[in-house]
Amino acid sequence: MNSGPTGSGTAALLDIAASLKKSPETLKRSLLFVFVTGEEKGLLGSKYFTQYPTVDAKSMVADINIDMFLPIIPLKTMVVFGLAESDLGDLARAVAQSRGVQVVPDPEPQRNLFIRSD
């Protein structure tokens, strides 16, 4: 999971990490939390991480990007960029639906935000 320079995204990642650490469940995979900066200046932090990853790049199978978290209560809709690009989209949809949240695909796929995101 990664987060850009927004305070809300950073806080969300820290909260997720703390919650997972407290959880008695054992995860099937390791997680790497990456906090990047300089994204609005050309994805500088993300580019650096891809050039100098802290773990073997072949061991990474997914990236969940939390750039800006807008906690709107109650959460009714979640926009997922790259929804159909991997089986993570199916998982996101299943989890969201189990909580009564509608999943919406990228409303502007022509902008290629899925592949241009930090």
Stockholm file with secondary structure:
# STOCKHOLM 1.0

chainA/1-118         MNSGPTGSGTAALLDIAASLKKSPETLKRSLLFVFVTGEEKGLLGSKYFTQYPTVDAKSMVADINIDMFLPIIPLKTMVVFGLAESDLGDLARAVAQSRGVQVVPDPEPQRNLFIRSD
#=GR chainA/1-118 SS CEECSCHHHHHHHHHHHHHHHHCSSCCSSCCCCEECCCGGGTSHHHHHHHHSCSSCGGGCCCCCBCCCCCCCSSCCEEEETTTTSSHHHHHHHHHHHHTTCEEEECSCGGGCHHHHCC
#=GC SS_cons         CEECSCHHHHHHHHHHHHHHHHCSSCCSSCCCCEECCCGGGTSHHHHHHHHSCSSCGGGCCCCCBCCCCCCCSSCCEEEETTTTSSHHHHHHHHHHHHTTCEEEECSCGGGCHHHHCC
//
